[in-house]
């Protein structure tokens, strides 16, 4: 067994791998970029080595820097986690050349399965069914449109390299093809350094089922059951579960055997995942999509139903140990469901958010697990993937696991940045999700029902009471003139707070003290409340009960409040009114997220129509096209390609044509 292992990754997966290394008694080495100098994985490892600047290409993707760090610290093996270099053949070979054990499959297996085009050909030859399609390899120059017509619409464009939904585009008709190809190639090149594409027939009402495999160096290949990963946004999974309600024992055995055969066809070693697509209406027919030659984000649900530590087995297999298990030894116990917590805004197309973590509260309890890299002071920027944590729940059956996960999410608070927690709870409550009627398009169909910009009035009441508490004088002697509610000849003076959170704003009038106050939100009926705050807990008591909020103070007198999975930042706001006759939507075009300007498609003086693409902003490997809000003229373009921009920073100004004249 190794005595020192370097973890060539960051975030929650680095923390999770370090946890298993510690349980095995193995010394862990973390690596970090300048952006992660004080990150949780750095603090929890036994030692840590700086790789370079925040830019991934100069740090986490730098093979020479990682190999040098391993040699410098005496590491005997390298665990790549997932993402970054986890499926990079050159990295696996570089480790071997340096005398390091790569905790993963042989380079040849990565090479064959890492290229989706070669992977389909390899497993097809082994008798595994594949989705009909075509690729750059067999499409003649200029023949993409013709090949697409033969495959048929709708079709799915996919990068040949990489995964995680990056660069995938669903094309419904021929008129969308050119723009989709351009965008898919650009994102594939940015994410994986390879813009080769393939297209596949899009299976209607598709369900995404994947099989976990585990193989040792002694010829044993096992499958550990399936995971249902059909709940997705932007072709990326957000809720996963094991086992799937769709599969019966016969289908499970059939898919498991196909997955094991796919692994054997490339001489696979270690933990890996074979992904299949199948129609919700025809579960007997399934097609191979790809094989992920690494640990998956959703591996905890498999661990919870099998009782196996996959990271531990990865390390033990890499050290040459036999599995010591047979297929009959693998048993699925109960049900597990995982939800991915992202720094993103579902109401704005799931664009990444960001910020500094002001407070963290993570759930615990029987059957609840959290894999996270969050800590107070952590900065979530635009350099890396926006996943913050995974909340996993296990129960004796699916209904209890879903219920337990919902309560765990309700008890999760990450203050200082926007998250998708409330959206996840809404998705778990969906009647089709509860019934197990899933497919990869469900989120898109339900999106308008699952997102809401409405702020419950109780949050405005709580924010105003928190403000009132902060204004109370302290000390043994209190000057009555310092009491903010004030004494007036005509009665209590009261305080009026003008509060804003996102696009929502309210006038909140408070009379009294924190222990006994009358609070009125806009024109609603006043309510009688009392409130007290201890640390990060704010308790607001009414006649009909008590509400408890997690809270944290942010910059510029901003207070963050979280309750039942909802979180909002409240700031003082002076109202501004638009001048009469101003064109709706005219004026500054702002960045929807913090990121980098990737493409500038317009120039000052251009005449544009509403919806015309102006720029493309990229953050965390996600592209967002910024369009003209109205018909008009680009009167100002204030950014250039490669420029870093902040959330809501002005990128351009579009004025109505008559205004320009």
C-alpha positions in Angstrom: 0.0 0.0 0.0 1.1 3.5 -0.7 2.2 5.8 2.1 1.8 9.1 0.3 -0.8 10.0 -2.4 -1.1 13.4 -4.3 -4.6 14.5 -5.1 -4.5 16.3 -8.4 -7.8 18.2 -8.0 -9.6 20.8 -5.9 -13.0 21.5 -4.4 -15.3 18.9 -2.9 -13.7 15.9 -4.7 -10.3 16.7 -3.3 -11.8 16.9 0.2 -13.6 13.6 -0.3 -10.5 11.8 -1.6 -8.4 13.1 1.3 -11.0 11.7 3.7 -10.6 8.2 2.3 -6.8 8.5 2.3 -6.9 9.4 5.9 -9.1 6.4 6.7 -6.5 4.2 4.9 -3.7 5.7 6.9 -2.1 7.3 3.8 -0.5 10.7 3.9 -2.2 13.2 1.5 -0.7 15.9 -0.7 -3.0 18.7 -1.9 -2.2 21.0 -4.8 -3.6 24.5 -5.3 -3.7 27.5 -7.5 -3.4 31.1 -6.2 -7.2 31.3 -6.1 -7.3 28.3 -3.7 -4.4 29.1 -1.4 -6.7 29.0 1.7 -9.2 26.4 0.3 -10.6 23.7 2.5 -8.8 20.9 0.6 -5.5 22.7 1.2 -6.2 22.9 5.0 -7.3 19.3 5.3 -4.4 17.7 3.5 -1.2 16.7 5.3 0.8 18.9 3.0 0.1 21.2 0.0 2.0 22.5 -3.0 1.3 25.6 -5.0 0.9 24.9 -8.8 0.5 28.4 -10.2 -2.0 31.2 -10.9 -5.8 30.9 -10.9 -6.0 30.1 -14.6 -6.5 26.3 -14.8 -4.2 25.9 -17.8 -1.3 27.2 -15.6 -2.2 25.3 -12.5 -4.6 22.3 -12.3 -4.0 21.4 -16.0 -0.2 21.8 -15.8 1.1 18.2 -16.1 4.7 19.2 -15.4 3.8 21.2 -12.3 1.7 18.3 -10.9 4.3 15.7 -11.5 7.0 17.9 -10.0 4.8 18.4 -6.9 4.4 14.6 -6.5 8.1 14.0 -6.8 8.9 16.9 -4.4 6.6 15.5 -1.7 7.6 11.9 -2.1 4.2 10.8 -3.4 4.1 7.3 -4.8 0.7 7.7 -6.5 -1.6 10.4 -7.9 -5.4 10.4 -7.6 -6.9 12.7 -10.4 -10.4 13.1 -8.9 -12.8 14.0 -11.8 -12.6 16.8 -14.3 -9.3 18.6 -15.1 -6.7 15.8 -16.0 -8.8 12.8 -14.8 -9.3 11.4 -18.3 -6.1 12.8 -19.9 -4.0 10.1 -21.5 -0.9 12.3 -21.6 -1.2 12.8 -17.8 -1.5 9.1 -17.1 1.5 8.4 -19.2 3.5 11.2 -17.6 2.8 9.8 -14.2 4.1 6.4 -15.3 7.2 7.9 -16.9 7.9 9.6 -13.6 7.6 6.4 -11.6 4.2 7.4 -10.2 1.1 5.2 -10.0 -1.9 6.8 -11.7 -5.0 5.8 -9.7 -7.1 5.1 -12.6 -7.3 2.9 -15.7 -4.3 2.3 -18.1 -3.6 5.1 -20.6 -4.8 2.8 -23.4 -8.2 2.5 -21.9 -8.5 6.2 -21.3 -7.4 6.8 -24.9 -10.0 4.4 -26.4 -12.9 5.5 -24.2 -11.9 9.2 -23.9 -12.7 9.7 -27.6 -16.4 9.1 -27.9 -16.1 8.2 -31.6 -13.5 5.5 -30.9 -15.4 4.4 -27.9 -18.6 3.7 -29.8 -16.7 1.7 -32.4 -14.9 -0.3 -29.7 -17.9 -1.3 -27.7 -20.0 -1.8 -30.8 -17.5 -4.4 -31.9 -17.9 -6.1 -28.5 -21.7 -6.4 -29.1 -22.8 -3.4 -27.0 -25.7 -1.4 -28.6 -24.9 2.2 -29.6 -26.9 5.3 -30.6 -27.0 5.9 -34.4 -25.0 9.0 -35.4 -22.0 10.4 -37.3 -18.8 12.3 -36.5 -16.2 14.7 -37.8 -14.0 11.6 -38.5 -16.4 10.2 -41.1 -18.1 13.4 -42.3 -16.4 14.9 -45.4 -15.5 18.6 -45.3 -18.6 20.7 -45.9 -20.9 17.8 -45.4 -22.1 18.4 -41.8 -25.5 19.6 -42.8 -26.1 16.6 -45.1 -24.9 14.2 -42.4 -27.3 15.8 -39.9 -30.2 15.4 -42.3 -29.4 11.7 -42.6 -29.2 11.3 -38.8 -32.4 13.2 -38.5 -33.7 16.0 -36.2 -33.8 16.5 -33.3 -30.1 15.6 -32.9 -27.5 16.1 -30.2 -24.1 17.6 -30.9 -21.4 16.3 -28.5 -17.6 17.0 -28.1 -15.7 13.9 -28.9 -13.5 14.6 -25.9 -14.6 15.4 -22.3 -17.9 15.2 -20.6 -20.0 16.9 -18.0 -22.4 18.4 -20.5 -19.8 20.9 -21.7 -20.2 21.7 -25.4 -23.4 19.7 -25.9 -26.1 21.3 -28.0 -29.6 20.0 -28.8 -30.5 21.0 -32.4 -34.2 20.8 -33.3 -34.1 21.9 -37.0 -31.6 22.7 -39.8 -31.8 26.4 -39.3 -30.2 26.0 -35.8 -27.4 23.8 -36.9 -24.7 26.4 -38.0 -24.9 28.4 -34.8 -25.0 25.3 -32.6 -21.9 23.8 -34.3 -20.0 27.1 -33.9 -20.8 27.4 -30.2 -20.3 23.7 -29.5 -16.8 23.7 -31.2 -15.8 26.8 -29.3 -16.8 25.4 -25.9 -15.3 22.0 -26.6 -12.0 23.7 -27.6 -12.1 25.8 -24.4 -13.0 22.9 -22.1 -11.0 20.0 -23.6 -8.6 21.5 -26.1 -10.3 19.5 -28.9 -13.2 20.8 -31.0 -14.0 17.5 -32.7 -17.7 16.8 -32.7 -20.1 14.0 -33.2 -23.8 14.0 -33.7 -26.3 11.4 -32.4 -30.0 10.8 -32.9 -31.8 12.4 -29.9 -33.8 9.7 -28.2 -37.2 11.0 -27.3 -38.3 11.2 -23.6 -34.7 9.9 -22.8 -33.7 8.5 -19.5 -30.0 8.6 -18.5 -29.0 5.4 -16.8 -25.4 4.6 -15.9 -23.7 1.5 -14.5 -20.8 1.7 -12.0 -18.1 -0.8 -12.8 -15.1 -1.8 -10.7 -12.2 -3.9 -12.1 -8.9 -5.1 -10.6 -5.6 -6.1 -12.2 -6.4 -9.8 -11.7 -9.1 -10.0 -14.3 -12.2 -9.4 -12.1 -14.8 -6.9 -13.5 -17.9 -6.2 -11.5 -20.8 -3.9 -11.9 -22.3 -2.2 -8.8 -25.8 -1.6 -10.0 -27.1 1.5 -11.8 -27.7 5.2 -11.1 -30.6 7.2 -12.6 -29.3 10.5 -13.8 -32.2 11.8 -15.9 -32.8 15.0 -13.9 -30.5 17.5 -15.7 -30.1 21.1 -16.7 -27.9 22.2 -19.6 -27.2 18.5 -20.2 -25.6 18.3 -16.8 -26.9 16.2 -13.9 -28.4 17.8 -10.8 -30.2 15.0 -9.0 -29.1 11.4 -9.2 -30.3 8.3 -7.4 -29.6 4.6 -7.0 -31.2 2.3 -7.9 -33.5 3.4 -10.8 -37.2 2.8 -10.5 -37.3 2.1 -14.2 -35.2 -1.1 -14.2 -36.4 -4.5 -13.1 -33.9 -7.2 -12.1 -33.6 -8.7 -15.6 -32.9 -5.4 -17.2 -30.4 -4.4 -14.5 -28.5 -7.7 -15.0 -28.6 -7.2 -18.8 -27.3 -3.6 -18.6 -24.7 -4.5 -16.0 -23.4 -7.3 -18.2 -23.1 -4.9 -21.2 -21.3 -2.4 -19.0 -18.8 -5.0 -17.8 -18.3 -6.2 -21.4 -17.6 -2.6 -22.4 -15.0 -2.3 -19.6 -13.3 -5.6 -20.6 -13.1 -4.6 -24.2 -10.5 -1.9 -23.3 -8.7 -3.7 -20.5 -10.2 -1.5 -17.9 -8.9 -1.2 -14.3 -10.3 0.7 -11.4 -13.6 2.5 -11.0 -15.5 3.7 -14.1 -18.9 4.4 -15.3 -20.7 3.2 -18.5 -23.5 5.5 -19.5 -26.6 4.4 -21.4 -29.6 6.2 -22.9 -33.0 4.7 -23.1 -36.5 5.8 -23.9 -38.9 6.1 -20.9 -41.5 4.4 -23.1 -39.2 1.4 -24.0 -37.0 0.4 -21.1 -36.1 -2.8 -22.8 -34.0 -1.0 -25.5 -30.9 0.8 -24.3 -27.9 2.4 -26.1 -24.3 3.0 -25.0 -23.4 6.7 -24.9 -19.9 6.9 -23.4 -17.7 5.6 -20.7 -16.3 7.9 -18.1 -12.9 6.5 -17.2 -12.8 8.0 -13.7 -14.8 8.5 -10.6 -18.2 10.2 -11.1 -19.6 13.1 -9.3 -22.6 11.0 -8.3 -20.6 8.1 -6.9 -21.9 8.6 -3.3 -25.3 7.2 -4.1 -23.7 3.9 -5.2 -21.5 3.9 -2.1 -24.6 4.3 0.1 -26.6 1.5 -1.4 -23.6 -1.0 -1.7 -21.7 -0.1 1.4 -18.5 0.2 -0.6 -16.0 3.0 -0.5 -15.2 3.5 -4.2 -12.2 5.8 -3.5 -10.7 3.3 -1.1 -11.1 0.6 -3.7 -9.6 2.8 -6.4 -6.5 3.1 -4.2 -6.4 -0.5 -3.2 -6.7 -1.7 -6.8 -4.0 0.7 -8.0 -1.8 -0.8 -5.3 -2.4 -4.3 -6.8 -4.9 -5.7 -4.4 -7.6 -8.1 -5.8 -11.2 -7.1 -5.3 -12.0 -10.2 -3.3 -15.6 -9.9 -4.3 -17.8 -11.7 -6.8 -20.8 -10.3 -8.6 -23.1 -12.3 -6.2 -21.5 -10.4 -3.3 -22.8 -7.1 -4.6 -26.1 -6.2 -2.9 -28.2 -3.0 -3.2 -29.6 -2.0 0.1 -32.3 0.7 0.3 -32.3 3.8 -1.8 -30.0 6.9 -2.1 -30.5 10.3 -3.7 -28.0 13.0 -4.3 -28.5 16.7 -5.1 -25.8 19.0 -6.5 -25.6 22.4 -4.9 -24.4 25.0 -7.4 -23.5 28.7 -7.2 -26.1 29.5 -9.9 -29.3 31.4 -10.5 -32.0 29.1 -11.9 -34.3 32.0 -12.6 -31.7 33.5 -15.0 -31.0 30.4 -17.1 -28.8 28.8 -14.4 -26.0 31.3 -15.0 -23.2 31.1 -12.4 -23.2 33.4 -9.4 -20.3 34.0 -7.2 -19.1 35.7 -4.1 -17.5 35.2 -0.7 -19.0 32.6 1.6 -20.2 34.5 4.7 -21.8 31.6 6.6 -22.2 27.9 6.2 -24.6 25.5 7.8 -24.6 21.9 6.4 -27.1 19.2 7.5 -26.3 16.1 9.4 -28.1 13.1 10.8 -28.7 9.4 10.2 -28.5 8.6 6.5 -27.4 12.1 5.5 -24.0 12.8 3.9 -22.5 16.1 2.6 -19.5 16.3 0.3 -18.5 19.9 0.3 -15.6 22.3 0.0 -17.4 25.2 1.6 -16.0 27.2 4.5 -16.5 30.7 5.8 -14.3 33.0 3.7 -14.2 30.7 0.6 -14.3 32.7 -2.6 -16.4 31.3 -5.5 -15.1 33.0 -8.6 -15.4 32.4 -12.3 -12.3 30.3 -12.8 -13.8 26.9 -12.0 -16.9 24.8 -12.0 -19.7 26.3 -9.8 -20.5 23.2 -7.9 -20.3 23.9 -4.1 -21.4 20.7 -2.5 -23.4 17.5 -2.8 -26.1 16.6 -0.3 -26.9 12.9 -0.2 -29.6 11.0 1.7 -30.2 7.2 2.2 -33.3 5.5 3.3 -34.9 2.1 3.3 -37.0 3.0 0.2 -37.2 5.8 -2.4 -39.9 7.8 -0.7 -38.0 8.0 2.6 -34.8 8.9 0.8 -36.5 11.7 -1.1 -38.1 13.1 2.1 -34.8 12.9 4.0 -33.0 14.7 1.2 -35.7 17.5 1.1 -35.3 18.1 4.8 -31.5 18.1 4.5 -31.6 20.7 1.7 -34.0 22.8 3.8 -31.4 22.7 6.6 -28.6 23.8 4.2 -27.4 27.4 4.2 -24.6 28.9 2.1 -24.8 32.6 2.6 -22.9 35.2 0.5 -23.8 33.9 -2.9 -26.9 32.7 -4.8 -27.5 28.9 -5.0 -29.9 26.5 -6.5 -31.1 25.0 -3.2 -34.7 26.3 -3.4 -34.9 25.1 -7.0 -33.7 21.6 -6.0 -36.4 21.4 -3.3 -39.0 22.4 -5.8 -37.8 19.7 -8.2 -37.9 17.0 -5.5 -41.5 18.0 -4.8 -42.6 17.6 -8.4 -45.3 15.0 -8.7 -43.6 13.2 -11.6 -40.3 13.1 -9.8 -42.0 11.7 -6.7 -43.6 9.1 -8.9 -40.4 8.2 -10.7 -41.6 9.4 -14.1 -38.3 10.9 -15.2 -36.6 12.0 -18.4 -33.8 14.4 -19.3 -36.3 17.0 -20.6 -38.4 17.2 -17.4 -36.6 20.2 -16.0 -37.0 22.2 -19.2 -40.7 21.4 -19.3 -41.3 22.4 -15.7 -38.8 25.3 -15.5 -41.4 28.1 -15.2 -43.1 26.2 -12.4 -39.8 25.4 -10.5 -38.4 28.9 -10.5 -39.7 31.9 -8.7 -38.4 35.4 -8.1 -41.0 36.1 -5.4 -39.7 36.9 -2.0 -41.9 35.8 0.9 -43.0 38.8 3.0 -41.7 37.0 6.1 -38.1 37.6 4.8 -38.7 41.3 4.5 -40.0 41.3 8.1 -37.0 39.3 9.3 -34.6 41.6 7.4 -36.2 44.7 8.9 -36.1 43.2 12.4 -32.4 42.3 12.0 -31.8 45.9 11.0 -33.6 47.1 14.1 -31.6 44.8 16.3 -28.3 46.2 14.8 -29.4 49.7 15.6 -30.1 49.1 19.3 -27.6 50.9 21.6 -25.4 48.7 23.8 -23.9 49.3 27.2 -25.0 49.5 30.8 -26.3 53.0 30.5 -28.5 53.8 27.5 -29.3 57.4 26.5 -33.0 57.5 25.5 -32.1 59.7 22.6 -30.1 56.9 21.2 -33.1 54.5 20.9 -33.8 54.4 17.2 -37.6 54.1 17.4 -37.5 57.4 19.2 -40.0 59.2 21.4 -42.3 61.7 19.8 -45.0 64.0 21.3 -47.4 62.5 18.7 -46.5 58.9 19.6 -43.8 56.4 18.6 -41.6 57.6 15.7 -40.9 54.3 14.1 -38.4 53.5 11.4 -38.9 53.0 7.7 -36.6 50.7 5.9 -36.4 50.6 2.1 -35.1 47.2 1.3 -34.1 45.5 -1.9 -33.2 41.9 -2.8 -32.6 41.1 -6.4 -35.4 42.6 -8.5 -37.7 42.8 -5.4 -38.1 45.8 -3.2 -40.3 46.8 -0.3 -40.9 49.6 2.2 -41.0 48.2 5.7 -42.2 50.3 8.6 -41.3 49.2 12.1 -42.6 50.6 15.3 -41.4 49.5 18.7 -38.4 47.5 19.9 -37.0 44.1 18.9 -38.8 42.5 21.8 -42.2 44.0 20.8 -42.7 45.6 17.4 -45.3 46.3 14.8 -44.1 45.6 11.3 -45.8 46.6 8.0 -44.6 45.5 4.6 -45.8 48.0 1.9 -49.6 48.2 2.2 -50.1 44.9 4.0 -51.7 44.6 7.4 -49.2 45.2 10.2 -48.0 42.2 12.2 -46.9 42.0 15.8 -43.5 40.3 16.1 -40.5 40.0 18.4 -37.0 39.0 17.4 -33.6 38.2 18.7 -30.3 37.2 17.1 -27.6 35.0 18.5 -24.6 34.5 16.2 -25.9 33.4 12.9 -29.4 32.5 14.1 -32.3 35.0 13.9 -35.5 34.1 15.6 -38.7 35.9 14.7 -41.7 35.1 16.9 -45.3 35.8 15.9 -48.6 35.0 17.4 -48.9 31.9 15.2 -45.4 30.5 15.7 -41.6 31.0 15.3 -39.5 31.4 12.2 -35.8 30.8 12.4 -33.4 32.2 9.9 -29.7 31.7 9.2 -28.1 35.1 8.7 -24.8 36.8 7.9 -23.7 40.3 7.5 -22.3 41.3 4.1 -20.6 44.4 2.7 -22.4 47.7 2.3 -24.9 46.9 5.0 -26.2 43.9 3.3 -27.7 41.1 5.4 -28.2 37.6 4.0 -31.1 35.5 5.3 -31.8 31.8 4.7 -34.7 29.7 5.7 -36.1 26.4 4.3 -33.7 26.4 1.4 -34.5 29.9 0.3 -31.8 32.6 0.7 -31.8 36.4 -0.1 -29.5 39.3 0.4 -31.2 42.5 1.6 -29.7 45.9 1.0 -30.8 49.4 1.7 -32.4 50.8 -1.5 -33.3 54.3 -2.7 -36.0 54.0 -5.4 -35.4 55.3 -8.8 -38.1 56.0 -11.4 -37.6 55.8 -15.2 -38.1 59.1 -17.1 -41.4 59.4 -19.0 -41.1 58.1 -22.6 -38.0 56.0 -22.1 -38.0 53.0 -24.4 -38.6 49.8 -22.5 -35.4 47.8 -22.3 -33.2 50.6 -23.7 -30.0 51.6 -22.2 -27.1 49.6 -20.7 -26.8 45.9 -21.6 -25.3 44.3 -18.5 -23.3 41.1 -17.9 -25.6 38.3 -16.6 -22.7 36.8 -14.6 -19.1 37.4 -13.6 -16.8 36.0 -16.3 -14.7 36.7 -19.4 -15.8 38.2 -22.7 -15.3 35.4 -25.1 -16.7 36.8 -28.4 -17.7 40.3 -29.5 -20.2 40.1 -32.3 -21.2 43.7 -32.7 -19.6 47.1 -33.1 -20.5 50.7 -32.2 -22.9 52.0 -34.8 -24.4 48.6 -35.7 -28.2 48.6 -36.3 -29.6 45.6 -34.4 -32.9 44.0 -33.8 -34.1 42.7 -30.4 -32.5 39.3 -29.8 -29.4 40.0 -32.0 -26.3 38.4 -30.4 -24.0 41.2 -29.2 -21.4 39.3 -27.1 -20.6 35.9 -25.5 -19.6 35.8 -21.9 -18.0 32.7 -20.4 -17.7 31.7 -16.8 -16.8 28.3 -15.3 -16.7 26.8 -18.8 -20.3 27.9 -19.4 -21.2 30.3 -22.3 -24.0 32.8 -22.2 -24.9 34.9 -25.3 -25.9 38.5 -24.5 -28.4 39.9 -26.9 -29.9 43.3 -27.9 -32.9 44.1 -25.7 -34.7 46.2 -28.3 -34.5 47.2 -32.0 -32.0 50.0 -32.1 -28.4 51.1 -32.5 -25.3 50.1 -30.6 -24.2 53.5 -29.3 -21.5 52.2 -26.9 -19.4 49.0 -26.7 -17.2 49.2 -23.6 -15.5 45.8 -23.5 -13.1 43.7 -25.6 -12.4 40.0 -26.0 -10.6 38.5 -23.0 -11.7 41.2 -20.6 -12.9 40.1 -17.2 -16.3 41.5 -16.3 -18.4 41.5 -13.1 -22.0 40.6 -12.6 -24.2 43.4 -13.9 -21.3 45.3 -15.4 -22.2 47.4 -18.4 -21.1 45.7 -21.6 -22.8 47.8 -24.2 -25.5 50.4 -24.7 -28.4 50.0 -27.2 -30.5 53.0 -28.0 -33.7 53.2 -29.9 -33.1 54.3 -33.5 -35.1 57.5 -33.3 -33.2 58.4 -30.1 -29.9 58.0 -32.0 -31.1 60.3 -34.8 
